[in-house]
Amino acid sequence: MKLEPGMVIARPVYGGSSMQATIHLAIGSGITASTIEQLINKGVECVAVEQDSAHDEAAYATLVARYQARLHQIFGAEPDENCRPLLEALLQDLPANAHPK
């Protein structure tokens, strides 16, 4: 992913020689065109930026439907009494990446 103005630093950034730090960006710092230029000049090759994790409702509904369909495929149309509690628990607890932020 290309670093662009408006992005936000997700992990601290340090740059410079082994003897002296010449750039330090804290978590939450906003990226500007000037910041990008400084990072390049200081030899910083990689930074972690916050990701926009917002889900639109249609994409979220599709993800949930696929998850539920896969569980029903695994457990069958009528799971036995030993498997039903596990299926119900899995249906109630969506995977972490399916929860909207």
FIVEX-95781 format. One line per field, with one value per atom (N, C-alpha, C, O): residue number from 0; y, z, x; atom name; residue in three letters. Coordinates in steps of 0.02 Angstrom, whole numbers. Layout:
BEGIN
nr <- NUM;...
v <- Y;...
w <- Z;...
u <- X;...
atom <- CA;...
rest <- ALA;...
END
This chain:
BEGIN
nr <- 0;0;0;0;1;1;1;1;2;2;2;2;3;3;3;3;4;4;4;4;5;5;5;5;6;6;6;6;7;7;7;7;8;8;8;8;9;9;9;9;10;10;10;10;11;11;11;11;12;12;12;12;13;13;13;13;14;14;14;14;15;15;15;15;16;16;16;16;17;17;17;17;18;18;18;18;19;19;19;19;20;20;20;20;21;21;21;21;22;22;22;22;23;23;23;23;24;24;24;24;25;25;25;25;26;26;26;26;27;27;27;27;28;28;28;28;29;29;29;29;30;30;30;30;31;31;31;31;32;32;32;32;33;33;33;33;34;34;34;34;35;35;35;35;36;36;36;36;37;37;37;37;38;38;38;38;39;39;39;39;40;40;40;40;41;41;41;41;42;42;42;42;43;43;43;43;44;44;44;44;45;45;45;45;46;46;46;46;47;47;47;47;48;48;48;48;49;49;49;49;50;50;50;50;51;51;51;51;52;52;52;52;53;53;53;53;54;54;54;54;55;55;55;55;56;56;56;56;57;57;57;57;58;58;58;58;59;59;59;59;60;60;60;60;61;61;61;61;62;62;62;62;63;63;63;63;64;64;64;64;65;65;65;65;66;66;66;66;67;67;67;67;68;68;68;68;69;69;69;69;70;70;70;70;71;71;71;71;72;72;72;72;73;73;73;73;74;74;74;74;75;75;75;75;76;76;76;76;77;77;77;77;78;78;78;78;79;79;79;79;80;80;80;80;81;81;81;81;82;82;82;82;83;83;83;83;84;84;84;84;85;85;85;85;86;86;86;86;87;87;87;87;88;88;88;88;89;89;89;89;90;90;90;90;91;91;91;91;92;92;92;92;93;93;93;93;94;94;94;94;95;95;95;95;96;96;96;96;97;97;97;97;98;98;98;98;99;99;99;99;100;100;100;100
v <- -58;0;62;64;110;171;219;230;248;297;361;387;386;446;494;473;560;609;592;570;602;587;521;510;476;413;428;482;379;388;332;274;351;303;255;277;190;139;113;87;120;99;152;185;160;212;202;146;258;257;292;347;258;286;283;233;335;334;370;410;355;387;336;278;360;317;280;294;234;195;239;221;296;340;393;418;410;465;456;446;462;460;528;580;527;589;602;656;551;559;511;453;535;493;515;574;468;481;436;376;466;429;399;421;349;320;376;418;376;427;488;530;492;549;546;493;603;607;614;646;584;587;646;655;685;739;727;681;767;762;774;740;821;836;776;760;744;685;630;599;619;567;583;539;646;667;655;632;672;662;588;568;546;474;447;407;468;446;470;431;533;562;528;525;505;472;398;364;371;301;253;193;279;236;203;237;137;100;75;61;70;40;71;80;86;110;74;54;67;37;93;140;88;139;106;46;146;121;104;139;50;29;51;48;72;86;20;-14;1;-65;-62;-110;-7;-1;-48;-54;-83;-128;-95;-65;-99;-77;-132;-190;-115;-163;-222;-279;-211;-265;-315;-376;-290;-334;-374;-433;-341;-375;-429;-484;-415;-464;-524;-581;-512;-566;-610;-671;-579;-615;-659;-717;-632;-670;-728;-783;-716;-770;-826;-885;-810;-862;-902;-963;-867;-900;-949;-1006;-926;-968;-1028;-1083;-1016;-1070;-1123;-1183;-1100;-1148;-1189;-1249;-1158;-1196;-1248;-1305;-1230;-1279;-1334;-1391;-1318;-1368;-1418;-1478;-1392;-1435;-1477;-1537;-1447;-1482;-1519;-1561;-1505;-1538;-1502;-1457;-1523;-1490;-1500;-1454;-1557;-1573;-1602;-1663;-1559;-1586;-1624;-1608;-1676;-1715;-1674;-1621;-1700;-1663;-1648;-1600;-1687;-1674;-1615;-1579;-1606;-1553;-1487;-1434;-1490;-1430;-1373;-1316;-1385;-1328;-1293;-1232;-1332;-1302;-1260;-1205;-1287;-1250;-1185;-1132;-1188;-1128;-1076;-1016;-1099;-1053;-1020;-960;-1058;-1031;-982;-932;-995;-950;-884;-832;-886;-825;-784;-723;-817;-783;-781;-826;-728;-721;-715;-693;-733;-725;-651;-607;-639;-570;-525;-466;-552;-509;-496;-458;-527;-515;-460;-432;-444;-393;-324;-306;-284;-217;-175;-187;-128;-86;-23;19
w <- 0;0;0;35;-39;-44;12;25;45;98;67;19;96;69;125;181;109;159;186;149;251;283;320;363;305;341;412;426;457;527;548;532;583;606;658;706;648;694;743;796;726;770;767;716;822;822;764;746;737;682;706;732;696;713;651;616;639;582;600;647;563;575;576;561;596;600;666;710;673;735;794;852;780;833;854;910;807;823;786;725;823;792;759;790;696;661;645;623;657;649;697;704;728;772;764;774;746;740;790;791;829;879;849;796;882;863;860;905;808;801;762;747;745;705;635;604;610;543;492;505;435;381;335;315;320;272;215;219;163;108;134;113;180;210;250;248;287;326;280;295;225;178;150;144;134;108;160;143;223;277;287;296;285;293;238;251;177;120;130;121;148;158;215;213;265;323;313;356;256;240;272;275;295;324;266;223;265;208;220;172;284;298;361;410;360;420;424;374;485;496;502;541;463;465;485;474;515;535;473;422;477;422;434;491;382;388;386;335;442;446;445;465;422;419;367;311;385;340;317;357;253;234;252;257;260;284;237;261;172;124;128;128;132;137;202;203;256;320;319;344;290;286;244;261;190;148;187;183;223;263;316;324;350;401;369;396;313;279;257;264;232;212;273;269;327;389;413;430;415;438;392;415;326;278;286;282;298;307;370;370;423;485;474;498;437;424;378;382;334;291;333;321;382;425;471;478;503;553;524;558;463;431;447;489;413;420;490;518;519;586;629;634;661;703;763;789;784;841;906;906;958;1022;1051;1090;1033;1058;1022;1051;959;919;921;908;935;932;976;952;1039;1079;1048;1052;1017;985;925;915;884;826;848;819;899;923;949;938;984;1010;952;954;902;844;805;779;801;765;803;772;869;908;911;919;904;910;842;824;805;739;744;795;691;692;702;682;732;748;687;692;630;571;539;491;566;538;576;550;636;675;645;631;636;611;665;725;645;693;706;745
u <- 42;0;44;95;26;64;45;-15;94;82;55;83;1;-32;-49;-62;-50;-71;-141;-185;-150;-214;-214;-256;-167;-162;-137;-111;-147;-129;-81;-92;-28;23;-7;-39;3;-23;29;11;93;148;202;210;239;291;341;357;364;412;475;473;532;597;641;640;678;724;788;791;840;904;960;950;1019;1077;1077;1036;1122;1126;1148;1137;1177;1202;1151;1153;1104;1059;993;992;938;872;860;869;838;826;753;734;712;640;605;625;552;511;439;423;396;325;288;298;245;206;143;119;117;52;0;-3;-39;-91;-70;-112;-6;17;-12;-15;-34;-60;-4;47;-14;36;19;-38;70;64;114;155;110;158;229;276;236;301;327;386;282;301;328;379;294;315;384;427;395;460;515;569;501;550;565;623;513;523;568;614;556;599;670;717;679;746;783;845;748;780;790;817;768;779;728;741;672;621;584;556;585;557;486;450;465;400;371;407;306;272;205;176;179;113;62;72;9;-44;-109;-119;-153;-218;-258;-255;-295;-337;-409;-432;-443;-514;-550;-550;-579;-610;-686;-719;-713;-785;-814;-788;-867;-901;-965;-1001;-980;-1046;-1096;-1076;-1158;-1208;-1216;-1224;-1215;-1224;-1166;-1178;-1105;-1046;-1048;-1032;-1068;-1072;-1126;-1114;-1184;-1238;-1216;-1232;-1179;-1154;-1105;-1108;-1060;-1011;-1045;-1026;-1094;-1131;-1168;-1167;-1201;-1238;-1191;-1209;-1132;-1083;-1060;-1054;-1047;-1025;-1079;-1064;-1141;-1196;-1207;-1218;-1203;-1212;-1158;-1171;-1096;-1041;-1051;-1037;-1073;-1087;-1141;-1135;-1194;-1247;-1223;-1247;-1176;-1146;-1105;-1108;-1069;-1027;-1070;-1058;-1120;-1159;-1219;-1249;-1238;-1295;-1360;-1362;-1413;-1478;-1507;-1539;-1497;-1523;-1467;-1460;-1426;-1372;-1400;-1454;-1364;-1388;-1382;-1352;-1411;-1414;-1345;-1338;-1294;-1227;-1194;-1153;-1211;-1180;-1219;-1191;-1284;-1326;-1300;-1300;-1279;-1254;-1193;-1187;-1149;-1091;-1112;-1087;-1157;-1181;-1214;-1201;-1256;-1290;-1240;-1248;-1189;-1137;-1099;-1086;-1083;-1046;-1090;-1064;-1154;-1199;-1207;-1218;-1202;-1209;-1145;-1147;-1088;-1023;-989;-952;-1002;-972;-897;-871;-861;-788;-770;-807;-713;-692;-691;-709;-670;-666;-734;-738;-787;-854;-891;-940;-868;-902;-889;-832;-942;-930;-896;-907;-855;-819;-858;-836
atom <- N;CA;C;O;N;CA;C;O;N;CA;C;O;N;CA;C;O;N;CA;C;O;N;CA;C;O;N;CA;C;O;N;CA;C;O;N;CA;C;O;N;CA;C;O;N;CA;C;O;N;CA;C;O;N;CA;C;O;N;CA;C;O;N;CA;C;O;N;CA;C;O;N;CA;C;O;N;CA;C;O;N;CA;C;O;N;CA;C;O;N;CA;C;O;N;CA;C;O;N;CA;C;O;N;CA;C;O;N;CA;C;O;N;CA;C;O;N;CA;C;O;N;CA;C;O;N;CA;C;O;N;CA;C;O;N;CA;C;O;N;CA;C;O;N;CA;C;O;N;CA;C;O;N;CA;C;O;N;CA;C;O;N;CA;C;O;N;CA;C;O;N;CA;C;O;N;CA;C;O;N;CA;C;O;N;CA;C;O;N;CA;C;O;N;CA;C;O;N;CA;C;O;N;CA;C;O;N;CA;C;O;N;CA;C;O;N;CA;C;O;N;CA;C;O;N;CA;C;O;N;CA;C;O;N;CA;C;O;N;CA;C;O;N;CA;C;O;N;CA;C;O;N;CA;C;O;N;CA;C;O;N;CA;C;O;N;CA;C;O;N;CA;C;O;N;CA;C;O;N;CA;C;O;N;CA;C;O;N;CA;C;O;N;CA;C;O;N;CA;C;O;N;CA;C;O;N;CA;C;O;N;CA;C;O;N;CA;C;O;N;CA;C;O;N;CA;C;O;N;CA;C;O;N;CA;C;O;N;CA;C;O;N;CA;C;O;N;CA;C;O;N;CA;C;O;N;CA;C;O;N;CA;C;O;N;CA;C;O;N;CA;C;O;N;CA;C;O;N;CA;C;O;N;CA;C;O;N;CA;C;O;N;CA;C;O;N;CA;C;O;N;CA;C;O;N;CA;C;O;N;CA;C;O;N;CA;C;O;N;CA;C;O;N;CA;C;O;N;CA;C;O;N;CA;C;O;N;CA;C;O;N;CA;C;O;N;CA;C;O;N;CA;C;O
rest <- MET;MET;MET;MET;LYS;LYS;LYS;LYS;LEU;LEU;LEU;LEU;GLU;GLU;GLU;GLU;PRO;PRO;PRO;PRO;GLY;GLY;GLY;GLY;MET;MET;MET;MET;VAL;VAL;VAL;VAL;ILE;ILE;ILE;ILE;ALA;ALA;ALA;ALA;ARG;ARG;ARG;ARG;PRO;PRO;PRO;PRO;VAL;VAL;VAL;VAL;TYR;TYR;TYR;TYR;GLY;GLY;GLY;GLY;GLY;GLY;GLY;GLY;SER;SER;SER;SER;SER;SER;SER;SER;MET;MET;MET;MET;GLN;GLN;GLN;GLN;ALA;ALA;ALA;ALA;THR;THR;THR;THR;ILE;ILE;ILE;ILE;HIS;HIS;HIS;HIS;LEU;LEU;LEU;LEU;ALA;ALA;ALA;ALA;ILE;ILE;ILE;ILE;GLY;GLY;GLY;GLY;SER;SER;SER;SER;GLY;GLY;GLY;GLY;ILE;ILE;ILE;ILE;THR;THR;THR;THR;ALA;ALA;ALA;ALA;SER;SER;SER;SER;THR;THR;THR;THR;ILE;ILE;ILE;ILE;GLU;GLU;GLU;GLU;GLN;GLN;GLN;GLN;LEU;LEU;LEU;LEU;ILE;ILE;ILE;ILE;ASN;ASN;ASN;ASN;LYS;LYS;LYS;LYS;GLY;GLY;GLY;GLY;VAL;VAL;VAL;VAL;GLU;GLU;GLU;GLU;CYS;CYS;CYS;CYS;VAL;VAL;VAL;VAL;ALA;ALA;ALA;ALA;VAL;VAL;VAL;VAL;GLU;GLU;GLU;GLU;GLN;GLN;GLN;GLN;ASP;ASP;ASP;ASP;SER;SER;SER;SER;ALA;ALA;ALA;ALA;HIS;HIS;HIS;HIS;ASP;ASP;ASP;ASP;GLU;GLU;GLU;GLU;ALA;ALA;ALA;ALA;ALA;ALA;ALA;ALA;TYR;TYR;TYR;TYR;ALA;ALA;ALA;ALA;THR;THR;THR;THR;LEU;LEU;LEU;LEU;VAL;VAL;VAL;VAL;ALA;ALA;ALA;ALA;ARG;ARG;ARG;ARG;TYR;TYR;TYR;TYR;GLN;GLN;GLN;GLN;ALA;ALA;ALA;ALA;ARG;ARG;ARG;ARG;LEU;LEU;LEU;LEU;HIS;HIS;HIS;HIS;GLN;GLN;GLN;GLN;ILE;ILE;ILE;ILE;PHE;PHE;PHE;PHE;GLY;GLY;GLY;GLY;ALA;ALA;ALA;ALA;GLU;GLU;GLU;GLU;PRO;PRO;PRO;PRO;ASP;ASP;ASP;ASP;GLU;GLU;GLU;GLU;ASN;ASN;ASN;ASN;CYS;CYS;CYS;CYS;ARG;ARG;ARG;ARG;PRO;PRO;PRO;PRO;LEU;LEU;LEU;LEU;LEU;LEU;LEU;LEU;GLU;GLU;GLU;GLU;ALA;ALA;ALA;ALA;LEU;LEU;LEU;LEU;LEU;LEU;LEU;LEU;GLN;GLN;GLN;GLN;ASP;ASP;ASP;ASP;LEU;LEU;LEU;LEU;PRO;PRO;PRO;PRO;ALA;ALA;ALA;ALA;ASN;ASN;ASN;ASN;ALA;ALA;ALA;ALA;HIS;HIS;HIS;HIS;PRO;PRO;PRO;PRO;LYS;LYS;LYS;LYS
END
